[in-house]
Amino acid sequence: MSVHGLHIRKCSFVILGAILMAFAGTSFYNSRHLREPVVLSPGVTQVKKLSDYFPGIKGTINDSNIYILEGTEPGGTILILGGSHPEEPASRLTTWILAENAAVEQGRLLVVPSANRSATTVTRLGGAYPPDFTIPTPWGGQKFRMGDRWSNPLDQWPDPEVYIHYPSRQELAYVDIRNLNRTWPGRANGTLTEKTCYAMTQLIQKENVDIVIDLHEAELQYPVISTIVAHQKGEDLAALVSMMISGSEGFDIGMEYSPKALHGLSHREIGDHTQAISLLLEAPEPFLDATRGRTDRALLLEGKDEFVLRAGKHGLLFEKMDEDGWPIDIRVGRHCSTIIYILELWSEENPEKAVVARKIPRYAEVKEKGVGFFLRDPTKEDPKNVYFE
């Protein structure tokens, strides 16, 4: 090949690379800046920012919205966290249903759809995740960011060789310094993720929160699944919720004790460092399993995968898997009913700190109508009642 031919070939590759970079850059930008509308329920009395409790988070991507639903009668306060791990979308979608539908008669509900907003703006490296997904609704559909387990490296970098948890000094995986569920209770002069947990801890203390419910999903090959993980302060409540749900709601949910020697997790550190009872809910999500097939939007929403199904036939799963899979409606419905039972049983045992809420759909209703039925069309609402995540 002549020198001129080589020059043309090199230029062609450079141009092709620039085109690919432009397409990729546009996709990354659009994903990071996708605006997810939240239409406020009439029960939302105010919306605060995380920086209202810790100014050190102000101006960062993790200065998240806090939707506060207050009853006319005094009572207790329950905080519900979605998006600690945004790659577990049932957690965030459940908080959307609460913020857009719930009405509180007594006490207060505090709802955070994007506990780690940074992690909603990136997907797992090498995971081939879709950047977003759309929930069908009666009015068309609503698009959501997919997200990752860890904060976006654009917001917090570099990772240390070894992550030493504060204040326990326990050594954890280096990447978990960007994991919101490994950095509780946080610290004021730490990384973005640590500051986020510190701000949440300040919120819990200043609002005198009684219970924190951290919503999650887990792969079927993970033993802590379909369960409530409870700090010792909440063991009796979690056991009672597990028993009542398994006997009446059409699905089973277990109860696990929070390990005292494993640090950084919400169900351990919130209970240890604040007055609140800390509970973590896990629903099944085949999308996360290592043996899965194509990691696309269909798997995310339908929860069907032939490889995970085959793994179940070989006894490699900790939760059942059949041809029906684990659709997003089932997973969100489980979280909704579990929250309802936590509220009801807590209120029965603690009437002076009761949190009484209406218009939260139960498992059977979400299963029948779908998640999108409970999402409201932002284009038909007063702009003053629409916030964005």
C-alpha positions as a Python dict, from the first residue, in 0.01 Angstrom:
ca = {
    (1, 'M'): (0, 0, 0),
    (2, 'S'): (129, 344, -92),
    (3, 'V'): (205, 616, 163),
    (4, 'H'): (-96, 808, 34),
    (5, 'G'): (-320, 501, 80),
    (6, 'L'): (-195, 450, 437),
    (7, 'H'): (-265, 815, 515),
    (8, 'I'): (-624, 783, 383),
    (9, 'R'): (-674, 464, 585),
    (10, 'K'): (-550, 628, 906),
    (11, 'C'): (-769, 930, 851),
    (12, 'S'): (-1069, 703, 793),
    (13, 'F'): (-1011, 526, 1123),
    (14, 'V'): (-971, 860, 1303),
    (15, 'I'): (-1296, 990, 1155),
    (16, 'L'): (-1479, 666, 1237),
    (17, 'G'): (-1347, 679, 1594),
    (18, 'A'): (-1457, 1041, 1630),
    (19, 'I'): (-1808, 952, 1506),
    (20, 'L'): (-1833, 664, 1753),
    (21, 'M'): (-1709, 888, 2034),
    (22, 'A'): (-1967, 1150, 1944),
    (23, 'F'): (-2251, 896, 1951),
    (24, 'A'): (-2129, 745, 2279),
    (25, 'G'): (-2076, 1087, 2437),
    (26, 'T'): (-2427, 1197, 2339),
    (27, 'S'): (-2574, 879, 2488),
    (28, 'F'): (-2380, 922, 2814),
    (29, 'Y'): (-2478, 1288, 2839),
    (30, 'N'): (-2846, 1220, 2774),
    (31, 'S'): (-2851, 939, 3028),
    (32, 'R'): (-2682, 1148, 3297),
    (33, 'H'): (-2917, 1442, 3242),
    (34, 'L'): (-3247, 1257, 3190),
    (35, 'R'): (-3515, 1437, 3393),
    (36, 'E'): (-3743, 1198, 3582),
    (37, 'P'): (-4067, 1374, 3684),
    (38, 'V'): (-4235, 1318, 4019),
    (39, 'V'): (-4594, 1444, 4037),
    (40, 'L'): (-4664, 1531, 4398),
    (41, 'S'): (-4947, 1352, 4572),
    (42, 'P'): (-5189, 1590, 4746),
    (43, 'G'): (-5050, 1432, 5062),
    (44, 'V'): (-4703, 1584, 5007),
    (45, 'T'): (-4688, 1890, 5230),
    (46, 'Q'): (-4330, 1997, 5153),
    (47, 'V'): (-4020, 1901, 4960),
    (48, 'K'): (-3682, 1947, 5122),
    (49, 'K'): (-3325, 1894, 5004),
    (50, 'L'): (-3066, 1674, 5168),
    (51, 'S'): (-2848, 1983, 5214),
    (52, 'D'): (-3111, 2121, 5452),
    (53, 'Y'): (-2966, 1873, 5702),
    (54, 'F'): (-2599, 1893, 5602),
    (55, 'P'): (-2479, 2196, 5399),
    (56, 'G'): (-2169, 2002, 5295),
    (57, 'I'): (-2375, 1820, 5032),
    (58, 'K'): (-2521, 2139, 4881),
    (59, 'G'): (-2445, 2190, 4514),
    (60, 'T'): (-2346, 1826, 4458),
    (61, 'I'): (-2530, 1576, 4241),
    (62, 'N'): (-2639, 1397, 4560),
    (63, 'D'): (-2833, 1689, 4705),
    (64, 'S'): (-3145, 1474, 4670),
    (65, 'N'): (-3514, 1560, 4707),
    (66, 'I'): (-3698, 1454, 5023),
    (67, 'Y'): (-4076, 1432, 4984),
    (68, 'I'): (-4255, 1482, 5315),
    (69, 'L'): (-4612, 1356, 5365),
    (70, 'E'): (-4769, 1475, 5691),
    (71, 'G'): (-5094, 1380, 5861),
    (72, 'T'): (-5325, 1611, 6053),
    (73, 'E'): (-5265, 1412, 6372),
    (74, 'P'): (-4924, 1389, 6542),
    (75, 'G'): (-4749, 1055, 6542),
    (76, 'G'): (-4425, 891, 6442),
    (77, 'T'): (-4193, 939, 6144),
    (78, 'I'): (-4088, 674, 5893),
    (79, 'L'): (-3819, 732, 5628),
    (80, 'I'): (-3823, 525, 5307),
    (81, 'L'): (-3509, 515, 5093),
    (82, 'G'): (-3512, 420, 4726),
    (83, 'G'): (-3212, 419, 4499),
    (84, 'S'): (-2940, 321, 4745),
    (85, 'H'): (-2851, 85, 4458),
    (86, 'P'): (-3022, 229, 4148),
    (87, 'E'): (-2953, -87, 3945),
    (88, 'E'): (-3234, -231, 4161),
    (89, 'P'): (-3519, -32, 4000),
    (90, 'A'): (-3810, -170, 4206),
    (91, 'S'): (-3673, 31, 4498),
    (92, 'R'): (-3702, 364, 4318),
    (93, 'L'): (-4035, 281, 4150),
    (94, 'T'): (-4187, 199, 4488),
    (95, 'T'): (-4094, 544, 4617),
    (96, 'W'): (-4250, 701, 4306),
    (97, 'I'): (-4579, 528, 4387),
    (98, 'L'): (-4561, 660, 4744),
    (99, 'A'): (-4474, 1016, 4648),
    (100, 'E'): (-4743, 1031, 4379),
    (101, 'N'): (-5027, 848, 4558),
    (102, 'A'): (-4996, 819, 4935),
    (103, 'A'): (-5196, 1024, 5183),
    (104, 'V'): (-5099, 1029, 5551),
    (105, 'E'): (-5359, 1073, 5825),
    (106, 'Q'): (-5131, 1047, 6128),
    (107, 'G'): (-4758, 1092, 6164),
    (108, 'R'): (-4520, 1148, 5873),
    (109, 'L'): (-4369, 964, 5579),
    (110, 'L'): (-4037, 1089, 5439),
    (111, 'V'): (-3966, 951, 5091),
    (112, 'V'): (-3630, 966, 4909),
    (113, 'P'): (-3641, 820, 4554),
    (114, 'S'): (-3271, 889, 4476),
    (115, 'A'): (-3069, 818, 4789),
    (116, 'N'): (-2757, 799, 4572),
    (117, 'R'): (-2847, 1017, 4276),
    (118, 'S'): (-2493, 996, 4137),
    (119, 'A'): (-2534, 621, 4094),
    (120, 'T'): (-2846, 676, 3882),
    (121, 'T'): (-2635, 851, 3617),
    (122, 'V'): (-2410, 558, 3520),
    (123, 'T'): (-2442, 187, 3450),
    (124, 'R'): (-2211, -96, 3553),
    (125, 'L'): (-1888, -105, 3353),
    (126, 'G'): (-1881, -418, 3138),
    (127, 'G'): (-2237, -508, 3237),
    (128, 'A'): (-2397, -412, 2905),
    (129, 'Y'): (-2687, -255, 3095),
    (130, 'P'): (-2941, -44, 2908),
    (131, 'P'): (-2902, 324, 3004),
    (132, 'D'): (-3273, 362, 3077),
    (133, 'F'): (-3610, 188, 3070),
    (134, 'T'): (-3972, 289, 3018),
    (135, 'I'): (-4267, 192, 3235),
    (136, 'P'): (-4591, 166, 3031),
    (137, 'T'): (-4867, 392, 3163),
    (138, 'P'): (-5229, 465, 3065),
    (139, 'W'): (-5103, 795, 2920),
    (140, 'G'): (-4806, 655, 2726),
    (141, 'G'): (-4498, 578, 2931),
    (142, 'Q'): (-4243, 721, 3171),
    (143, 'K'): (-3870, 685, 3121),
    (144, 'F'): (-3628, 623, 3410),
    (145, 'R'): (-3249, 607, 3432),
    (146, 'M'): (-3112, 257, 3488),
    (147, 'G'): (-2826, 322, 3730),
    (148, 'D'): (-2546, 129, 3898),
    (149, 'R'): (-2456, -6, 4240),
    (150, 'W'): (-2184, 253, 4292),
    (151, 'S'): (-2154, 631, 4266),
    (152, 'N'): (-2048, 760, 3926),
    (153, 'P'): (-1665, 783, 3895),
    (154, 'L'): (-1723, 1125, 3735),
    (155, 'D'): (-1843, 1240, 4078),
    (156, 'Q'): (-1601, 1050, 4302),
    (157, 'W'): (-1258, 930, 4192),
    (158, 'P'): (-1009, 767, 4240),
    (159, 'D'): (-1089, 463, 4453),
    (160, 'P'): (-834, 370, 4722),
    (161, 'E'): (-633, 48, 4718),
    (162, 'V'): (-826, -57, 5030),
    (163, 'Y'): (-1144, 102, 5163),
    (164, 'I'): (-1132, 140, 5542),
    (165, 'H'): (-1480, 199, 5677),
    (166, 'Y'): (-1539, 486, 5915),
    (167, 'P'): (-1570, 465, 6213),
    (168, 'S'): (-1529, 85, 6252),
    (169, 'R'): (-1191, 69, 6067),
    (170, 'Q'): (-1310, -251, 5899),
    (171, 'E'): (-1144, -321, 5563),
    (172, 'L'): (-1391, -353, 5274),
    (173, 'A'): (-1360, -391, 4897),
    (174, 'Y'): (-1195, -82, 4747),
    (175, 'V'): (-1487, -7, 4512),
    (176, 'D'): (-1733, -4, 4803),
    (177, 'I'): (-1615, 342, 4900),
    (178, 'R'): (-1866, 444, 4628),
    (179, 'N'): (-2136, 207, 4759),
    (180, 'L'): (-2402, 393, 4959),
    (181, 'N'): (-2486, 72, 5143),
    (182, 'R'): (-2129, 30, 5265),
    (183, 'T'): (-2055, 384, 5385),
    (184, 'W'): (-2308, 437, 5667),
    (185, 'P'): (-2310, 629, 5900),
    (186, 'G'): (-2089, 845, 5681),
    (187, 'R'): (-1860, 1131, 5774),
    (188, 'A'): (-1872, 1504, 5717),
    (189, 'N'): (-1521, 1532, 5566),
    (190, 'G'): (-1531, 1212, 5362),
    (191, 'T'): (-1598, 1126, 4999),
    (192, 'L'): (-1921, 1222, 4822),
    (193, 'T'): (-2078, 887, 4912),
    (194, 'E'): (-1970, 914, 5275),
    (195, 'K'): (-2101, 1272, 5292),
    (196, 'T'): (-2432, 1151, 5150),
    (197, 'C'): (-2467, 892, 5427),
    (198, 'Y'): (-2364, 1152, 5684),
    (199, 'A'): (-2636, 1386, 5554),
    (200, 'M'): (-2890, 1103, 5574),
    (201, 'T'): (-2780, 1030, 5930),
    (202, 'Q'): (-2831, 1397, 6019),
    (203, 'L'): (-3176, 1383, 5859),
    (204, 'I'): (-3269, 1076, 6066),
    (205, 'Q'): (-3155, 1239, 6388),
    (206, 'K'): (-3297, 1588, 6329),
    (207, 'E'): (-3636, 1461, 6212),
    (208, 'N'): (-3647, 1209, 6499),
    (209, 'V'): (-3717, 923, 6257),
    (210, 'D'): (-3856, 609, 6419),
    (211, 'I'): (-3801, 360, 6136),
    (212, 'V'): (-3582, 366, 5824),
    (213, 'I'): (-3684, 130, 5542),
    (214, 'D'): (-3410, 82, 5282),
    (215, 'L'): (-3550, -75, 4962),
    (216, 'H'): (-3339, -317, 4756),
    (217, 'E'): (-3342, -606, 4511),
    (218, 'A'): (-3107, -904, 4494),
    (219, 'E'): (-2997, -1167, 4243),
    (220, 'L'): (-3152, -1510, 4289),
    (221, 'Q'): (-2808, -1662, 4349),
    (222, 'Y'): (-2763, -1443, 4657),
    (223, 'P'): (-2877, -1603, 4985),
    (224, 'V'): (-3016, -1281, 5139),
    (225, 'I'): (-3324, -1254, 4919),
    (226, 'S'): (-3703, -1221, 4961),
    (227, 'T'): (-3643, -1106, 5315),
    (228, 'I'): (-3640, -825, 5569),
    (229, 'V'): (-3295, -766, 5717),
    (230, 'A'): (-3344, -619, 6063),
    (231, 'H'): (-3127, -448, 6321),
    (232, 'Q'): (-3181, -602, 6665),
    (233, 'K'): (-3401, -305, 6758),
    (234, 'G'): (-3644, -409, 6485),
    (235, 'E'): (-3629, -789, 6506),
    (236, 'D'): (-3971, -833, 6667),
    (237, 'L'): (-4137, -597, 6420),
    (238, 'A'): (-3972, -766, 6120),
    (239, 'A'): (-4063, -1115, 6242),
    (240, 'L'): (-4426, -1015, 6288),
    (241, 'V'): (-4440, -851, 5944),
    (242, 'S'): (-4288, -1163, 5788),
    (243, 'M'): (-4544, -1388, 5957),
    (244, 'M'): (-4844, -1171, 5865),
    (245, 'I'): (-4743, -1126, 5500),
    (246, 'S'): (-4665, -1493, 5445),
    (247, 'G'): (-5009, -1580, 5573),
    (248, 'S'): (-5221, -1328, 5385),
    (249, 'E'): (-5061, -1142, 5093),
    (250, 'G'): (-4997, -1417, 4840),
    (251, 'F'): (-4619, -1418, 4870),
    (252, 'D'): (-4361, -1520, 5129),
    (253, 'I'): (-4098, -1298, 5286),
    (254, 'G'): (-3845, -1405, 5545),
    (255, 'M'): (-3650, -1225, 5814),
    (256, 'E'): (-3274, -1206, 5863),
    (257, 'Y'): (-3069, -1066, 6150),
    (258, 'S'): (-2833, -782, 6069),
    (259, 'P'): (-2475, -913, 6127),
    (260, 'K'): (-2314, -718, 6409),
    (261, 'A'): (-1964, -765, 6269),
    (262, 'L'): (-2036, -643, 5914),
    (263, 'H'): (-2013, -265, 5894),
    (264, 'G'): (-2123, 8, 5658),
    (265, 'L'): (-2469, -129, 5583),
    (266, 'S'): (-2785, 68, 5653),
    (267, 'H'): (-2948, -208, 5859),
    (268, 'R'): (-2647, -211, 6091),
    (269, 'E'): (-2517, 146, 6117),
    (270, 'I'): (-2848, 335, 6125),
    (271, 'G'): (-2961, 123, 6417),
    (272, 'D'): (-2626, 161, 6593),
    (273, 'H'): (-2575, 534, 6541),
    (274, 'T'): (-2927, 679, 6556),
    (275, 'Q'): (-3248, 635, 6750),
    (276, 'A'): (-3418, 472, 6451),
    (277, 'I'): (-3505, 109, 6384),
    (278, 'S'): (-3338, 9, 6058),
    (279, 'L'): (-3491, -242, 5814),
    (280, 'L'): (-3378, -342, 5466),
    (281, 'L'): (-3613, -510, 5216),
    (282, 'E'): (-3488, -744, 4942),
    (283, 'A'): (-3697, -848, 4638),
    (284, 'P'): (-3579, -1090, 4364),
    (285, 'E'): (-3422, -944, 4047),
    (286, 'P'): (-3293, -1195, 3784),
    (287, 'F'): (-3140, -903, 3591),
    (288, 'L'): (-2851, -907, 3840),
    (289, 'D'): (-2766, -1277, 3826),
    (290, 'A'): (-2424, -1374, 3694),
    (291, 'T'): (-2570, -1660, 3487),
    (292, 'R'): (-2814, -1435, 3300),
    (293, 'G'): (-2843, -1406, 2925),
    (294, 'R'): (-2880, -1080, 2738),
    (295, 'T'): (-2896, -788, 2981),
    (296, 'D'): (-3166, -580, 2815),
    (297, 'R'): (-3477, -384, 2904),
    (298, 'A'): (-3697, -692, 2859),
    (299, 'L'): (-3505, -882, 3126),
    (300, 'L'): (-3517, -580, 3355),
    (301, 'L'): (-3895, -541, 3327),
    (302, 'E'): (-4012, -899, 3269),
    (303, 'G'): (-3762, -1081, 3489),
    (304, 'K'): (-3749, -1383, 3257),
    (305, 'D'): (-3423, -1554, 3167),
    (306, 'E'): (-3364, -1907, 3039),
    (307, 'F'): (-3019, -1931, 3194),
    (308, 'V'): (-3134, -1828, 3542),
    (309, 'L'): (-3424, -2071, 3500),
    (310, 'R'): (-3178, -2349, 3416),
    (311, 'A'): (-2966, -2257, 3718),
    (312, 'G'): (-3275, -2302, 3933),
    (313, 'K'): (-3334, -2650, 3794),
    (314, 'H'): (-2981, -2737, 3908),
    (315, 'G'): (-3045, -2608, 4260),
    (316, 'L'): (-2820, -2303, 4227),
    (317, 'L'): (-3074, -2041, 4334),
    (318, 'F'): (-3195, -1920, 4673),
    (319, 'E'): (-3539, -1821, 4537),
    (320, 'K'): (-3774, -2003, 4300),
    (321, 'M'): (-3765, -1925, 3929),
    (322, 'D'): (-4022, -2043, 3676),
    (323, 'E'): (-4139, -1949, 3327),
    (324, 'D'): (-4333, -1652, 3467),
    (325, 'G'): (-4011, -1492, 3590),
    (326, 'W'): (-4004, -1196, 3830),
    (327, 'P'): (-4176, -901, 3655),
    (328, 'I'): (-4121, -550, 3785),
    (329, 'D'): (-4488, -529, 3893),
    (330, 'I'): (-4441, -828, 4125),
    (331, 'R'): (-4124, -684, 4277),
    (332, 'V'): (-4272, -338, 4336),
    (333, 'G'): (-4594, -490, 4470),
    (334, 'R'): (-4397, -691, 4727),
    (335, 'H'): (-4229, -374, 4852),
    (336, 'C'): (-4560, -186, 4870),
    (337, 'S'): (-4734, -453, 5077),
    (338, 'T'): (-4435, -496, 5306),
    (339, 'I'): (-4430, -120, 5373),
    (340, 'I'): (-4805, -127, 5445),
    (341, 'Y'): (-4760, -403, 5701),
    (342, 'I'): (-4466, -230, 5867),
    (343, 'L'): (-4674, 85, 5906),
    (344, 'E'): (-4980, -101, 6033),
    (345, 'L'): (-4806, -327, 6282),
    (346, 'W'): (-4581, -48, 6412),
    (347, 'S'): (-4885, 176, 6461),
    (348, 'E'): (-5076, -95, 6648),
    (349, 'E'): (-4789, -150, 6890),
    (350, 'N'): (-4698, 221, 6920),
    (351, 'P'): (-5021, 426, 6894),
    (352, 'E'): (-4851, 742, 7019),
    (353, 'K'): (-4602, 711, 6730),
    (354, 'A'): (-4841, 574, 6472),
    (355, 'V'): (-4795, 641, 6101),
    (356, 'V'): (-5129, 589, 5929),
    (357, 'A'): (-5128, 612, 5550),
    (358, 'R'): (-5387, 551, 5279),
    (359, 'K'): (-5381, 505, 4901),
    (360, 'I'): (-5070, 285, 4895),
    (361, 'P'): (-5155, -2, 4659),
    (362, 'R'): (-5108, -357, 4786),
    (363, 'Y'): (-4926, -642, 4614),
    (364, 'A'): (-5235, -785, 4441),
    (365, 'E'): (-5336, -446, 4302),
    (366, 'V'): (-4991, -362, 4162),
    (367, 'K'): (-4970, -713, 4015),
    (368, 'E'): (-5307, -673, 3845),
    (369, 'K'): (-5283, -312, 3720),
    (370, 'G'): (-4909, -268, 3676),
    (371, 'V'): (-4672, -7, 3814),
    (372, 'G'): (-4756, 243, 3540),
    (373, 'F'): (-5120, 263, 3649),
    (374, 'F'): (-5003, 445, 3963),
    (375, 'L'): (-4779, 696, 3783),
    (376, 'R'): (-4934, 1034, 3702),
    (377, 'D'): (-4896, 1225, 3375),
    (378, 'P'): (-4672, 1528, 3448),
    (379, 'T'): (-4796, 1709, 3137),
    (380, 'K'): (-5149, 1724, 3283),
    (381, 'E'): (-5041, 1867, 3619),
    (382, 'D'): (-4967, 2212, 3753),
    (383, 'P'): (-4590, 2260, 3701),
    (384, 'K'): (-4564, 2368, 4066),
    (385, 'N'): (-4657, 2011, 4162),
    (386, 'V'): (-4391, 1847, 3945),
    (387, 'Y'): (-4036, 1789, 4072),
    (388, 'F'): (-3751, 1616, 3895),
    (389, 'E'): (-3503, 1354, 4010),
}
